[in-house]
Amino acid sequence: MWQSGNSKVISREDQETLRSAQDIINQLSVILRNAQIHNPGNVAVTTAIDRFLALLNPLMARDGSLTLQLVGEYFYCNDVRIRYALEYLLNFDYLAREFKKREIGTVVFLPGLRPSDVQAFLKGFLAAGFSSAPFDALRDHVSPLERIRVDILKKIAEGERDDTRKVVKKVYYNAVSFSKGVMTKIKSGEKVNIRKAKRIVESMVDHLLEEESLLIGMTAIKDYDEYTYHHSVNVSILSVALGQRLGLNKKMLTELGLVALFHDIGKIEVPSEILNKATSFTEEEWKIVKRHPIWGVRALLKLRGLDPTAIRSSIVAFEHHMNYDLSGYPRVRRYGDLDLYSRIVCIVDQYDAMTSARVYSRIPLAPDKALSIMMERAGKQLDPLLFKFFTNMVGIYPIGALVMLNTRELGLVYESDTVFLDRPRVLIIVDRSGNRLEKGPVVSLTEKDPHGNYLRSIVTTLDPNKYRINLAEYFL
Amino acid sequence: MEPVGESLTARDILQTLIKARKNVRMYPDNNPMYLKTVDETFARFSRYLGEHEALTLAIKQNTIHHDGEEIYANPEKDDNFALFFFKDGVRELTFRRGLNRDEIEEFLKIIAQEFDREQVDDDVVTLLWERDFENIHYVVDEAFLVDIDEEEYERKAEETLKERLTDPNDLLRAYKDGFQGGEKTDTAVVPLSDGDLQMLVKELEKDAAGKIEKLVVILFELIYLSEKQAEIEEIFQLIREAVHYCARRGDIALIVHILHRAQHVMQEPSLKEGGKDYFTMLRYELGQERVIACLAHVLDVGLEIDTGAFGQFVGFLDKNAIPSLIHVLGELKTVRARKYIIDALIALGKKDIHAIAKGLNDERWYLVRNIIYVLRKIADRRATEHLLRAVRHSDLRVRKEAIKALGDIGSHDVVQTLRECLDDENGEVRIAGARAFGTMGTEVAKKIILEKASNKEFRDREFDEKKAFFEVLSRWKDQAVFEFLLETLRKKALFNRARNEENRACAAYALGLLGRKDAIPVLRSVGDSCGDFLRDFVHVAVRKLEGDQ
């Protein structure tokens, strides 16, 4: 597999653009928020417009124009993808949501832009929010303007995604086979190649930054024989995805991915006849299984000696079942708060475990059901703040959820929509006539008809496990 | 075939890079050679990138290519620049226009790393990835991440999964059930608020703190959670490692915390038998050279140290630490660091004076002098025998320190040796001996100094020496000394008048120090009828006595 170290060449100028563009997007969001409260002529709006133009003009002077584009969940400014800084997160999300509502894909600002142009654009933008054909309404308002142009939101071509999917699959299976190798090596007393582990996680981080939903989709397939290895990788992927939402930098994401990958390493000490037992554990067996966090610490520190990675991994291995309120295991005497990474891993570990078919718990929960149970645990077992970020990440209908649409189509949630959390992209597996589809279309539930009504909406959710639906058939 | 045109330039740049890598490995980053290397390499790239958009190098196992032409080849395994990148999966490197000096320097630092060493956890790709250069790009082949026996993993896993095809009847059942209402999800996603973000920022700030403290807490919890003696032993080994880790980072406060907790855990009923042993083991670990040397390094490089914690740390040390402390004392470069170690030896030395005294056998004079200082500060008479030996050391500085120490100890055993010092051929030793007697302050000491100062030959000694002796005498503020000084002050001579004037000046000086104001009339009368040299000393003495008044 070939992978470029930097997917796009970013020059020094681009770097400056990135920084300025973050401010510009943030400021545009501020203008729109203000304009929704005040009249466009109000001083709060005009001051915000002046600031917006002050940010915009240097870039336009340099590049001739400024093109702001929404592709997928990301904004691009003059073709440079803008990364989300934590302090701008809410405003970025807001702007993306407002763009999507109005089906705006691109806004081009041309030199000579005046405050009156921006005010006219604002009027059109606000009016479009109430229109059944929002983009057309906006275009009607904007077309007389000489210095602002708009274009409709484009959909991502499926062909491009197929190639990426292959790469993502490879990344996922590399990680699982590595995870398997690590456990085997530790059992036999061999050394573990930590450099390789880092490279694997770096690769996952890269793909999560670029193609988050595809890699998360891989974690939704739960029918593997080797639960432990897949679970470790799934927890690592979901932890990194959540870490990304929390604004962790690349280095921190790698560290988080690594410690999450090793969180269950103590299970190598649990006798396989217990781990692979087909029936429920006895009290004595549970007692043994519950010691795996303790064994994890010992295994990790013996494996690597004390260094920052080993220390953090040991902490997470020890704490990941302790629960936010310390009600879990191991029981401790004098203890402070759980580590941030432990609280992250605790959430995704529960989610992945609940939605997986484990040997001792054959029937997994449907993703949305698991999320609903976890919601009750937030504030007790789970960190409520991190859980909020988690639900905002996976959406109301997580990837892999089986949904019935009002169009009498049955589908699987294929990709979450970070703006419209209740309107994911869905892979249709049974059409409206009840025919099974081998390769059905992937539809976005945000799509609307010319009257502004949604084309499809979720009516009910079903448990894919109850109907033994093999997600691999559809997701691989 | 020899490269031509652009590839020839590319080859030259590559050679510059290889040479620069060697220099960066060899010199510290403040060395002029290092700085020159980075500047030259940057200049080389800048010239090329001024004319071209980018420089791309294709990397194979033993060769590097530019524009299809081979510009580097090395069939050997060692020092192979192509293999250096190839083995970690790098297949292409591109330097783009806009490359700046910082990027070049960082890149050189990365390629200067010795990745073959086991303790390096990163490979070249990881470092390039973490650094995320704007103008240096790379292409990697990730195939090597998969073990040979795992190559088929993906295919096998997929096959297994796809064997379990969804039963069309189940799917139909799901479809039908979908119309029955199924289950409506009751999950509600609450949008994130500004307050959430603020809380998150606080969490992230909190997370930046070190993690070793938490691990220590866990290790002690593990002791309570242990079910077997062997497990406890294992945990204590890990706690020892934690101590060592803290020492490497200079975290003395945490080491002290660990020891306090270990002391507390010792009381644990389940540990009663072996508890004391574990604690002793930890204290012993503190004194090991690997721990002491780390701390010494931290002290030497000037990291801030919690003085209170250091004191507590020393309190936990056992006497096994003495040889390690002495060893590092000889290696330290800064006064500050030496002071910390000397203080530790002073505190610890009482436990084993002979272990401290072993340091006197070292060949380095400065270390021996420091050890004598330690012994002097300990002020234990058991050190006398060692110090007496040190008085005969070949280095004058050591001898002086030893004499001073003997004066501080001041026992009867040292008198003879100090007396011999007063007759030493070296004036500095004689002065040191006199001062040592002054420190002793005994009657015997006074008599000896008086005797020396009264001696005929004493008059011919150097002025500074005589002044030092008289200064010593002034410490005994009694009648005998007073009278001796007055007598010396009044004494006139027909011959050797200059030497006699020096003696009188010394006496005047000492009278000033003695502090008896009844000396003033005598001093004044002498001052009225003497030469300039003596008059100056008399005036100083009078002023001092009047001032004291």
Chai-1 contact restraints between the chains, C-beta under 6 A:
chainA,res_idxA,chainB,res_idxB,connection_type,confidence,min_distance_angstrom,max_distance_angstrom,comment,restraint_id
A,M1,B,E142,contact,1.0,0.0,6.0,A-B,restraint_1
A,W2,B,D141,contact,1.0,0.0,6.0,A-B,restraint_2
A,Q3,B,V140,contact,1.0,0.0,6.0,A-B,restraint_3
A,Q3,B,E142,contact,1.0,0.0,6.0,A-B,restraint_4
A,S4,B,V139,contact,1.0,0.0,6.0,A-B,restraint_5
A,G5,B,H137,contact,1.0,0.0,6.0,A-B,restraint_6
A,G5,B,Y138,contact,1.0,0.0,6.0,A-B,restraint_7
A,N6,B,H137,contact,1.0,0.0,6.0,A-B,restraint_8
A,I10,B,E134,contact,1.0,0.0,6.0,A-B,restraint_9
A,S11,B,G98,contact,1.0,0.0,6.0,A-B,restraint_10
A,R12,B,G98,contact,1.0,0.0,6.0,A-B,restraint_11
A,Q15,B,E134,contact,1.0,0.0,6.0,A-B,restraint_12
A,Y173,B,Y153,contact,1.0,0.0,6.0,A-B,restraint_13
A,Y173,B,E154,contact,1.0,0.0,6.0,A-B,restraint_14
A,N174,B,L145,contact,1.0,0.0,6.0,A-B,restraint_15
A,N174,B,V146,contact,1.0,0.0,6.0,A-B,restraint_16
A,S177,B,E150,contact,1.0,0.0,6.0,A-B,restraint_17
A,S177,B,Y153,contact,1.0,0.0,6.0,A-B,restraint_18
A,G181,B,D147,contact,1.0,0.0,6.0,A-B,restraint_19
A,I194,B,D121,contact,1.0,0.0,6.0,A-B,restraint_20
A,R195,B,D123,contact,1.0,0.0,6.0,A-B,restraint_21
A,K196,B,L145,contact,1.0,0.0,6.0,A-B,restraint_22
A,K198,B,T126,contact,1.0,0.0,6.0,A-B,restraint_23
A,R199,B,L145,contact,1.0,0.0,6.0,A-B,restraint_24
A,I200,B,L145,contact,1.0,0.0,6.0,A-B,restraint_25
A,E202,B,W129,contact,1.0,0.0,6.0,A-B,restraint_26
A,D223,B,L161,contact,1.0,0.0,6.0,A-B,restraint_27
A,D223,B,R164,contact,1.0,0.0,6.0,A-B,restraint_28
A,K251,B,E130,contact,1.0,0.0,6.0,A-B,restraint_29
A,I294,B,L225,contact,1.0,0.0,6.0,A-B,restraint_30
A,L301,B,L238,contact,1.0,0.0,6.0,A-B,restraint_31
A,L306,B,E241,contact,1.0,0.0,6.0,A-B,restraint_32
A,L306,B,Y245,contact,1.0,0.0,6.0,A-B,restraint_33
A,I311,B,K211,contact,1.0,0.0,6.0,A-B,restraint_34
A,I311,B,I212,contact,1.0,0.0,6.0,A-B,restraint_35
A,I311,B,L215,contact,1.0,0.0,6.0,A-B,restraint_36
A,R312,B,K211,contact,1.0,0.0,6.0,A-B,restraint_37
A,I315,B,K214,contact,1.0,0.0,6.0,A-B,restraint_38
A,F318,B,I218,contact,1.0,0.0,6.0,A-B,restraint_39
A,P330,B,L225,contact,1.0,0.0,6.0,A-B,restraint_40
A,V332,B,E221,contact,1.0,0.0,6.0,A-B,restraint_41
A,R333,B,Y224,contact,1.0,0.0,6.0,A-B,restraint_42
A,L340,B,E203,contact,1.0,0.0,6.0,A-B,restraint_43
A,L340,B,D207,contact,1.0,0.0,6.0,A-B,restraint_44
A,D368,B,T185,contact,1.0,0.0,6.0,A-B,restraint_45
A,D368,B,T187,contact,1.0,0.0,6.0,A-B,restraint_46
A,L371,B,T187,contact,1.0,0.0,6.0,A-B,restraint_47
A,S372,B,D186,contact,1.0,0.0,6.0,A-B,restraint_48
A,S372,B,T187,contact,1.0,0.0,6.0,A-B,restraint_49
A,L385,B,M199,contact,1.0,0.0,6.0,A-B,restraint_50
A,K388,B,V190,contact,1.0,0.0,6.0,A-B,restraint_51
A,T391,B,V189,contact,1.0,0.0,6.0,A-B,restraint_52
A,N392,B,V189,contact,1.0,0.0,6.0,A-B,restraint_53
A,N392,B,L192,contact,1.0,0.0,6.0,A-B,restraint_54
A,I396,B,T187,contact,1.0,0.0,6.0,A-B,restraint_55
A,I396,B,V189,contact,1.0,0.0,6.0,A-B,restraint_56
A,M404,B,G178,contact,1.0,0.0,6.0,A-B,restraint_57
A,L410,B,Y175,contact,1.0,0.0,6.0,A-B,restraint_58
A,L410,B,G178,contact,1.0,0.0,6.0,A-B,restraint_59
A,L421,B,V189,contact,1.0,0.0,6.0,A-B,restraint_60
A,V430,B,Y175,contact,1.0,0.0,6.0,A-B,restraint_61
A,G434,B,Y175,contact,1.0,0.0,6.0,A-B,restraint_62
A,R436,B,P168,contact,1.0,0.0,6.0,A-B,restraint_63
A,R436,B,L171,contact,1.0,0.0,6.0,A-B,restraint_64
A,T460,B,G182,contact,1.0,0.0,6.0,A-B,restraint_65
A,T460,B,K184,contact,1.0,0.0,6.0,A-B,restraint_66
A,T461,B,E183,contact,1.0,0.0,6.0,A-B,restraint_67
A,T461,B,T185,contact,1.0,0.0,6.0,A-B,restraint_68
A,L462,B,A174,contact,1.0,0.0,6.0,A-B,restraint_69
A,L462,B,G182,contact,1.0,0.0,6.0,A-B,restraint_70
A,Y467,B,D170,contact,1.0,0.0,6.0,A-B,restraint_71
A,Y467,B,A174,contact,1.0,0.0,6.0,A-B,restraint_72
A,R468,B,D170,contact,1.0,0.0,6.0,A-B,restraint_73
A,I469,B,T166,contact,1.0,0.0,6.0,A-B,restraint_74
A,N470,B,R164,contact,1.0,0.0,6.0,A-B,restraint_75
A,N470,B,T166,contact,1.0,0.0,6.0,A-B,restraint_76
A,A472,B,L161,contact,1.0,0.0,6.0,A-B,restraint_77
A,E473,B,T166,contact,1.0,0.0,6.0,A-B,restraint_78
A,L476,B,E158,contact,1.0,0.0,6.0,A-B,restraint_79
